[in-house]
Amino acid sequence: MGVRHKQSGLLAGAALAFVIPFVGPASAADWGGFYGGGSLGYGWGKAETSMDARGAGGLNYDNSPPNPHPKGALLGAQAGYNWQTGRFVVGVEGDASWTGMSDKKKESSFVFGGVPITNASPVMSSKQEIDWLVTLRARLGYVPEENWLVYATGGPAWGKVSNKGSVGNDILLFKGSDSTTNFGWTAGAGAEWAMSKAYSVKLEYLHYDLGQSSDVSNGSPAGLAQTKFRWDAKGDLLRAGVNFRF
């Protein structure tokens, strides 16, 4: 019986030694070091669109083009490293997210050179999709309580942005498109709570600006006119995530 009790005690001690790092109370020193995890979220943006006629005797489109508001879910992963001095934390984090952000807007008519285009199914449309986003950000944080971290963050951002635009009617339709990896920046803030010495959860807001894309349509059959399309790629992200600290 004594041997059995000794073996049971050893097993219990080993199990406790394994569990304590994961469920033990967090401390202010826990934020330093490497971490990695995953996130889910939602993004929403506004693709400011412009359409300018070229070589059309100085005439242009009088009404503003429709502006898509791409929105959708985010699924991503992140990794980073923190340095902590007292209650202050400085770190760097990189993340990559797949996004389902997409939207298309169109107008059923438009005005060109002061003349309403009303015949032959007129259309003015713009569409934007964001396939993925990558950021590399600095983080500057403060630990108000031993298991809480609040931080500001910012840095460069990249994204795969696809745009399409059209203006005209069944007789003459100008089309433009662009699908590239855009470079820009992102900034925001977040809060992270240490569930244990190994795991933490976070809520984060980011604003992104991926710059502008453009394309010039093919010319009219007589080669007298074209349309230049331009699209902005700006928006906001809200993400919840889980991190494992090594």
URSUL-V942610 format. One record per residue. N is the residue number from 1. RES is the residue in one letter. PHI is phi in radians with two decimals (NA if undefined). OMEGA is omega in radians with two decimals (* if undefined). Layout:
n:res:phi:omega
N:RES:PHI:OMEGA
N:RES:PHI:OMEGA
This chain:
n:res:phi:omega
1:M:NA:3.14
2:G:-1.07:3.13
3:V:-1.13:3.13
4:R:-1.07:3.13
5:H:-1.11:3.14
6:K:-1.15:3.11
7:Q:-1.11:3.12
8:S:-1.09:3.12
9:G:-1.13:3.11
10:L:-1.12:3.12
11:L:-1.10:3.13
12:A:-1.10:3.12
13:G:-1.13:3.12
14:A:-1.13:3.12
15:A:-1.10:3.14
16:L:-1.15:3.12
17:A:-1.11:3.12
18:F:-1.33:-3.03
19:V:-1.37:-3.02
20:I:-0.94:3.14
21:P:-1.07:-3.07
22:F:-1.64:-3.07
23:V:-2.05:-3.14
24:G:-1.20:-3.12
25:P:-1.13:3.11
26:A:-1.31:3.08
27:S:-2.31:-3.08
28:A:-1.10:-3.12
29:A:-1.43:-3.02
30:D:-1.25:-3.01
31:W:-1.35:3.14
32:G:-1.32:3.05
33:G:1.91:-3.12
34:F:-1.41:3.04
35:Y:-2.66:3.08
36:G:-2.80:-3.12
37:G:3.12:-3.11
38:G:-2.34:-3.10
39:S:-2.61:3.01
40:L:-2.23:3.14
41:G:-2.95:-3.09
42:Y:-2.52:3.12
43:G:-2.19:3.09
44:W:-2.53:-3.08
45:G:-2.51:3.08
46:K:-2.49:-3.13
47:A:-1.72:3.08
48:E:-1.01:-3.04
49:T:-2.08:3.01
50:S:-2.29:3.11
51:M:-2.34:-3.08
52:D:-2.10:3.08
53:A:-1.25:-3.14
54:R:-2.23:3.11
55:G:1.19:-3.11
56:A:-2.01:3.10
57:G:1.15:3.13
58:G:1.42:3.12
59:L:-1.40:3.14
60:N:-2.62:3.11
61:Y:-1.36:-3.03
62:D:-1.43:-3.11
63:N:-1.67:-3.12
64:S:-1.21:3.09
65:P:-1.15:3.07
66:P:-1.19:-3.13
67:N:-1.90:3.09
68:P:-1.14:3.04
69:H:-2.13:-3.10
70:P:-1.08:-3.13
71:K:-2.64:-3.14
72:G:2.85:-3.07
73:A:-1.36:3.08
74:L:-2.22:3.05
75:L:-2.42:-3.03
76:G:-2.63:3.10
77:A:-2.41:-3.12
78:Q:-2.46:3.06
79:A:-2.65:-3.12
80:G:-2.92:3.12
81:Y:-2.50:3.12
82:N:-2.05:2.93
83:W:-2.04:-3.09
84:Q:-2.16:3.01
85:T:-2.27:-3.06
86:G:1.08:3.13
87:R:-1.68:-3.12
88:F:-1.80:-3.10
89:V:-2.23:3.03
90:V:-2.11:-3.10
91:G:-2.66:3.06
92:V:-2.34:-3.10
93:E:-2.43:3.01
94:G:-2.09:3.12
95:D:-2.58:3.07
96:A:-2.38:-3.09
97:S:-2.33:2.87
98:W:-1.39:3.11
99:T:-2.26:3.03
100:G:-1.85:-3.06
101:M:-1.33:-3.10
102:S:-2.81:3.04
103:D:-2.91:3.08
104:K:-2.37:3.09
105:K:-2.21:3.10
106:K:-2.59:3.05
107:E:-1.98:-3.09
108:S:-1.48:3.10
109:S:-2.76:3.08
110:F:-2.64:-3.11
111:V:-2.06:-3.14
112:F:-2.15:-3.13
113:G:1.04:3.14
114:G:1.44:-3.12
115:V:-1.90:3.08
116:P:-1.12:3.07
117:I:-1.64:-3.00
118:T:-2.12:-3.08
119:N:-1.82:3.01
120:A:0.98:3.02
121:S:0.90:3.12
122:P:-1.17:3.14
123:V:-2.67:2.97
124:M:-2.40:-3.00
125:S:-2.40:3.09
126:S:-2.58:-3.11
127:K:-2.43:3.05
128:Q:-2.41:3.03
129:E:-2.23:3.03
130:I:-2.07:-3.03
131:D:-1.45:3.13
132:W:-2.69:3.12
133:L:-2.35:3.06
134:V:-2.27:3.07
135:T:-2.28:3.01
136:L:-2.30:-2.91
137:R:-2.22:2.90
138:A:-1.45:3.07
139:R:-2.23:3.06
140:L:-2.11:-3.00
141:G:-2.21:3.11
142:Y:-2.40:-3.11
143:V:-1.86:-3.13
144:P:-1.23:3.02
145:E:-2.37:-2.94
146:E:-1.04:-3.13
147:N:-1.91:3.11
148:W:-2.14:3.04
149:L:-2.30:3.02
150:V:-1.98:-3.00
151:Y:-2.66:2.92
152:A:-1.86:-3.05
153:T:-2.59:3.11
154:G:-3.05:3.13
155:G:2.87:-3.14
156:P:-1.24:3.14
157:A:-2.49:3.08
158:W:-2.24:3.10
159:G:-2.76:3.03
160:K:-1.53:-3.06
161:V:-2.08:3.10
162:S:-2.08:-3.11
163:N:-2.21:3.02
164:K:-2.48:3.09
165:G:-2.51:3.09
166:S:-2.66:3.07
167:V:-2.67:-3.12
168:G:2.48:3.12
169:N:-2.58:-3.09
170:D:-1.10:-3.13
171:I:-1.43:-3.11
172:L:-2.52:-3.08
173:L:-2.19:3.06
174:F:-1.66:-3.13
175:K:-2.23:3.06
176:G:-2.43:3.12
177:S:-2.70:3.12
178:D:-2.72:3.10
179:S:-2.42:-3.05
180:T:-2.49:2.97
181:T:-1.56:-3.12
182:N:-1.59:3.11
183:F:-1.98:3.13
184:G:-2.83:-3.08
185:W:-2.52:3.09
186:T:-2.56:3.09
187:A:-2.68:-3.14
188:G:3.14:-3.09
189:A:-2.68:3.14
190:G:-2.84:3.08
191:A:-2.42:-3.10
192:E:-2.31:-3.12
193:W:-2.13:3.14
194:A:-1.42:3.07
195:M:-1.23:-3.12
196:S:-2.78:3.10
197:K:-1.29:-3.09
198:A:-1.94:-3.02
199:Y:-2.14:3.02
200:S:-2.51:3.07
201:V:-2.12:-3.08
202:K:-2.45:3.00
203:L:-2.27:-2.97
204:E:-2.42:3.04
205:Y:-2.04:3.08
206:L:-2.34:2.92
207:H:-1.85:3.14
208:Y:-2.17:3.06
209:D:-2.45:-3.10
210:L:-1.78:3.04
211:G:1.32:-3.00
212:Q:-2.26:3.05
213:S:-2.09:-3.13
214:S:-2.63:3.07
215:D:-2.77:3.08
216:V:-1.94:-3.10
217:S:-1.21:2.95
218:N:-1.10:-3.12
219:G:-1.28:3.05
220:S:-1.16:-3.13
221:P:-0.93:3.13
222:A:-1.54:3.14
223:G:1.24:-3.04
224:L:-1.67:-3.03
225:A:-2.62:3.02
226:Q:-2.48:3.04
227:T:-2.31:3.05
228:K:-1.72:3.13
229:F:-1.81:3.04
230:R:-2.39:-3.14
231:W:-2.34:2.94
232:D:-1.52:3.07
233:A:-2.34:-3.13
234:K:-2.29:3.10
235:G:3.09:-3.04
236:D:-2.38:3.14
237:L:-2.25:2.98
238:L:-2.24:-3.01
239:R:-2.30:2.98
240:A:-1.98:-3.07
241:G:-2.54:3.07
242:V:-2.18:3.10
243:N:-2.08:3.01
244:F:-1.92:-3.11
245:R:-1.70:-3.08
246:F:-1.49:*
